[in-house]
Amino acid sequence: MEYQEKYDQLIKILTEEVEIEGKKFNLKEDFDKLFIKENKTAGTRVRKMMQEIKKLAQEIRDDVQDYKSKI
């Protein structure tokens, strides 16, 4: 994936409905379900999405470091 595509994917995970492993997730909706409606299964979905964010963020960090070393 190119740098911009990774960034766009990160923004999409944070702001829109995304599909991860064949299931659809919406971070804002699941946050609301967890913290307002106290839906425990929404917590599992939030954690799953946060793991994806962490993975993608690490890839972006690595890309930034590689790019900086080439300048």
Backbone as numpy.savetxt, mean C-alpha at the origin, in Angstrom:
# Nx Ny Nz CAx CAy CAz Cx Cy Cz
9.28 -2.78 -12.67 8.44 -1.61 -12.67 9.33 -0.36 -12.67
8.91 0.63 -13.40 9.66 1.88 -13.43 9.39 2.68 -12.17
10.24 3.68 -11.93 10.13 4.49 -10.72 8.74 5.11 -10.59
8.27 5.77 -11.63 6.98 6.45 -11.58 5.83 5.47 -11.38
5.92 4.29 -11.97 4.88 3.28 -11.80 4.78 2.82 -10.35
5.92 2.67 -9.70 5.92 2.26 -8.29 5.29 3.34 -7.43
5.65 4.59 -7.71 5.08 5.71 -6.96 3.57 5.77 -7.16
3.13 5.64 -8.41 1.70 5.66 -8.71 0.97 4.52 -8.01
1.58 3.35 -7.97 0.97 2.19 -7.29 0.83 2.47 -5.79
1.84 3.09 -5.19 1.78 3.43 -3.77 0.63 4.40 -3.50
0.51 5.42 -4.33 -0.57 6.39 -4.17 -1.93 5.71 -4.34
-2.02 4.80 -5.28 -3.27 4.08 -5.53 -3.67 3.26 -4.31
-2.71 2.56 -3.71 -3.01 1.75 -2.51 -3.54 2.64 -1.40
-2.98 3.83 -1.27 -3.39 4.73 -0.19 -4.74 5.39 -0.43
-5.13 5.58 -1.69 -6.29 6.41 -1.97 -7.45 5.72 -2.67
-7.25 4.56 -3.28 -8.29 3.93 -4.08 -8.48 2.48 -3.68
-9.49 1.87 -4.27 -9.69 0.43 -4.09 -8.67 -0.31 -4.94
-7.98 -1.28 -4.35 -6.97 -2.05 -5.07 -7.24 -3.54 -4.90
-6.69 -4.32 -5.82 -6.83 -5.76 -5.75 -5.48 -6.35 -5.36
-5.49 -7.13 -4.28 -4.29 -7.80 -3.79 -4.63 -9.28 -3.65
-3.88 -10.11 -4.35 -4.09 -11.56 -4.32 -5.54 -11.93 -4.61
-6.13 -11.27 -5.59 -7.48 -11.60 -6.02 -8.60 -11.03 -5.16
-8.26 -10.26 -4.13 -9.28 -9.67 -3.27 -9.18 -8.15 -3.36
-10.33 -7.49 -3.26 -10.37 -6.03 -3.34 -10.29 -5.43 -1.95
-9.48 -4.38 -1.84 -9.26 -3.70 -0.57 -9.39 -2.19 -0.76
-9.91 -1.51 0.26 -9.94 -0.06 0.28 -9.48 0.37 1.66
-8.32 0.97 1.74 -7.68 1.28 3.02 -8.56 2.19 3.88
-9.10 3.26 3.31 -9.92 4.18 4.10 -11.16 3.49 4.65
-11.85 2.74 3.81 -13.05 2.04 4.27 -12.73 1.05 5.38
-11.63 0.32 5.21 -11.27 -0.67 6.24 -10.80 0.00 7.53
-10.13 1.15 7.43 -9.78 1.90 8.64 -11.04 2.31 9.39
-12.02 2.83 8.65 -13.27 3.24 9.27 -13.98 2.05 9.90
-14.01 0.93 9.20 -14.67 -0.27 9.74 -13.97 -0.74 11.02
-12.65 -0.64 11.04 -11.90 -1.09 12.22 -12.07 -0.14 13.40
-11.79 1.14 13.18 -11.72 2.07 14.30 -13.05 2.72 14.67
-14.01 2.75 13.76 -15.31 3.33 14.10 -16.32 2.24 14.42
-16.40 1.24 13.56 -17.38 0.17 13.76 -16.82 -1.00 14.55
-15.52 -0.97 14.87 -14.84 -2.01 15.64 -14.98 -3.40 15.01
-14.83 -3.46 13.70 -14.89 -4.70 12.95 -13.49 -5.31 12.93
-13.31 -6.42 13.63 -11.98 -7.04 13.76 -11.41 -7.55 12.45
-12.25 -8.05 11.56 -11.74 -8.58 10.30 -11.21 -7.45 9.41
-11.71 -6.24 9.60 -11.17 -5.09 8.87 -9.71 -4.86 9.29
-9.39 -5.18 10.53 -8.02 -5.04 11.01 -7.06 -5.94 10.25
-7.51 -7.13 9.92 -6.70 -8.05 9.12 -6.44 -7.46 7.74
-7.47 -6.89 7.15 -7.32 -6.28 5.82 -6.39 -5.08 5.88
-6.51 -4.27 6.92 -5.62 -3.10 7.07 -4.18 -3.57 7.19
-3.94 -4.58 7.99 -2.58 -5.08 8.17 -2.02 -5.62 6.86
-2.85 -6.31 6.08 -2.44 -6.85 4.79 -2.02 -5.71 3.85
-2.83 -4.67 3.82 -2.51 -3.53 2.94 -1.27 -2.79 3.43
-1.11 -2.68 4.73 0.07 -2.00 5.26 1.33 -2.79 4.92
1.24 -4.11 4.89 2.38 -4.94 4.50 2.74 -4.68 3.05
1.75 -4.54 2.18 1.99 -4.23 0.77 2.64 -2.85 0.63
2.16 -1.89 1.42 2.73 -0.54 1.40 4.19 -0.59 1.84
4.46 -1.35 2.89 5.83 -1.48 3.39 6.75 -2.07 2.33
6.28 -3.11 1.66 7.08 -3.77 0.62 7.37 -2.81 -0.54
6.34 -2.13 -1.00 6.50 -1.20 -2.11 7.37 -0.01 -1.71
7.19 0.49 -0.49 8.01 1.60 -0.01 9.49 1.21 0.04
9.78 -0.01 0.45 11.16 -0.47 0.49 11.75 -0.54 -0.92
10.97 -1.00 -1.88 11.44 -1.03 -3.27 11.74 0.38 -3.76
10.88 1.33 -3.42 11.09 2.72 -3.84 12.33 3.28 -3.17
12.53 2.98 -1.89 13.74 3.43 -1.19 15.00 2.90 -1.87
14.97 1.63 -2.23 16.13 1.03 -2.91 16.36 1.69 -4.26
15.29 1.96 -5.00 15.41 2.62 -6.29 16.01 4.02 -6.14
15.55 4.74 -5.13 16.07 6.09 -4.89 17.56 6.03 -4.59
17.96 5.10 -3.75 19.39 4.98 -3.41 20.22 4.62 -4.65
19.73 3.68 -5.46 20.45 3.31 -6.68 20.56 4.50 -7.62
19.46 5.25 -7.77 19.45 6.39 -8.66 20.42 7.48 -8.18
20.40 7.73 -6.85 21.30 8.74 -6.29 22.76 8.37 -6.52
23.09 7.11 -6.45 24.49 6.70 -6.62 24.95 6.84 -8.08
23.99 6.92 -9.00 24.34 7.07 -10.42 24.52 8.54 -10.82
24.07 9.46 -10.00 24.16 10.88 -10.35 25.55 11.42 -10.04
